[in-house]
């Protein structure tokens, strides 16, 4: 839960690359000590940050989509709420059911 909240909050910042570079060395030793798989943690962290990328107030992807389509941000938020809900449910599923995110790496022998 701590990682969810912090990664989602950090994800609303303009760029995800600094967030990954700053927070991975902080959180990775903690989650591995708690017994979490590093691959699962990486997938969960990137998923969190990408959700933050398309949510207000900064939401870089939202602004790019609005400028390309010519739709105002205020008109776009309400229709996107169901998608945000589905994204959050998917994030919870990936977080609390590790086999969802570890299935494909395991299939290729990477895990």
Secondary structure, 3 states (H helix, E strand, C coil): CHHHHHHHHHHCCCCHHHHHHHHHHHHHHHHHHCCCCHHHHHHHHHHHHHHHHCCCCCCHHHHHHHHHHCCCHHHHHHHHHHHHHHHHHHHHHHHHCHHHHHHHHHHCCCC
